[in-house]
Amino acid sequence: MYAERMGKLPPYLFARIDELKAKKIREGCDVIDMGVGDPDLATPPHVVEELCRAARDPANHHYPSYAGMPGFRQAVARWYGDRFGVTLDPATEVLALMGSKDGIAHIPEAFVDPGSYVLVPSPGYPVYRTSTLFAEGRVYEMPLRAENGFIPDLDAIPDDIADAARIMFLNYPNNPTAAVTLPGFFERAVEFAREHDIIIVHDNAYSEISYDGYRAPSFLATEGAMDVAIEMHSLSKTFNMTGWRIGMAVGNREILAGLGRVKTNVDSGVFDAVQRAAIAALSGPPDCVAQACSIYRERRDTLVKGLRALGFRVEPPKATFYVWMPVDDCMAFATRMLDEAGIVVTPGIGFGSGGDGYVRFALTRSTERIREALERMEDMGL
Ligand SMILES: *Cc1c(COP(=O)(O)O)cnc(C)c1O
């Protein structure tokens, strides 16, 4: 019944966990879900207000422009300039997205021919792989190893693969490992892209979620990056707007034009009222982001301290709202956590074979719930 390419999609490894979670909830268990990467915090009120206002204005009720309204693209360019020191031309170097997933899911359609390679971090956000497979490209996994700071070893990629590759996906601050980039790595990536004629798609969804004074850079601030790269960004994690579906692709204009051409054939742009609300978020006071980070930091410290007291080896992340923890058998660990303690964590193998041997905790639950989770783990005898 299904097309052949559907058979190439990776098995959905969370199915067993999902089933078990549904069963626990049916049985009346008070499940603590630290599996989902979806902020529990609310969208800032001034953003919600702007959506309400804009939704009432009939001028916003029509088909939006494909690339995004000029005001939104200008707000993105201004935000990139202020925040990252990256200069963008709003007319050609900014494209509105229905969340960054939209851009990640469609970029291979524009640049990947059947049989050509896409370099995908493992572990990594699952859509890098599935979008490659939908475009009938081949996935080459770049393992992210703890001993390399979860940075891929570009010199380990065979020359023939690199020459046959069209896109490399990168993502720092990283989901799921919570790693940040290392000095010199972005420069090396630009050089590698030049040598092998590869497009770099950097996913910067977590740039604003960081701690202890760390400030994540934009890939586009790297010298030469505007020649070879685009960056996917999003309001989802920064402003607690996952449900709103708004993000942006920025960077090299020819690469963006290719993505834009695919999208004009797939969707009809982002609701203008949502774009207006996004302008309010990007142009508004930045203190709501700082507040969210301080909440995540308290949760991070509670979780890391508690896990260490239980004897686990775990590092406090500098960025993202995840804690990535080594365990013996990730599926067995996640299943036992859910079955015996009613706690959902994500088994690392779901992010690719490089995630085997880890589980991911999302800091998207309150400090009290995290304390409760730690008590249950202690009672389990973990
Ligand atoms: C959450 C997430 C995204 C997608 O976010 P959107 O809501 O589609 O903007 C993209 N990449 C990574 C790594 C993420 O964790």
PDBQT file of the ligand as one rigid body, heavy atoms in Angstrom, charges set to zero:
ROOT
HETATM    1  C1  LIG A 401      12.768  21.675  18.626  1.00  0.00    +0.000 C 
HETATM    2  C2  LIG A 401      13.813  21.505  17.554  1.00  0.00    +0.000 A 
HETATM    3  C3  LIG A 401      13.603  21.943  16.244  1.00  0.00    +0.000 A 
HETATM    4  C4  LIG A 401      12.274  22.327  15.682  1.00  0.00    +0.000 C 
HETATM    5  O1  LIG A 401      11.659  23.336  16.208  1.00  0.00    +0.000 OA
HETATM    6  P1  LIG A 401      10.469  24.088  15.455  1.00  0.00    +0.000 P 
HETATM    7  O2  LIG A 401       9.381  24.086  16.468  1.00  0.00    +0.000 OA
HETATM    8  O3  LIG A 401      10.083  23.342  14.224  1.00  0.00    +0.000 OA
HETATM    9  O4  LIG A 401      11.037  25.401  15.144  1.00  0.00    +0.000 OA
HETATM   10  C5  LIG A 401      14.638  21.869  15.341  1.00  0.00    +0.000 A 
HETATM   11  N1  LIG A 401      15.815  21.367  15.691  1.00  0.00    +0.000 NA
HETATM   12  C6  LIG A 401      16.058  20.910  16.914  1.00  0.00    +0.000 A 
HETATM   13  C7  LIG A 401      17.394  20.355  17.224  1.00  0.00    +0.000 C 
HETATM   14  C8  LIG A 401      15.058  20.955  17.878  1.00  0.00    +0.000 A 
HETATM   15  O5  LIG A 401      15.295  20.431  19.085  1.00  0.00    +0.000 OA
ENDROOT
TORSDOF 0
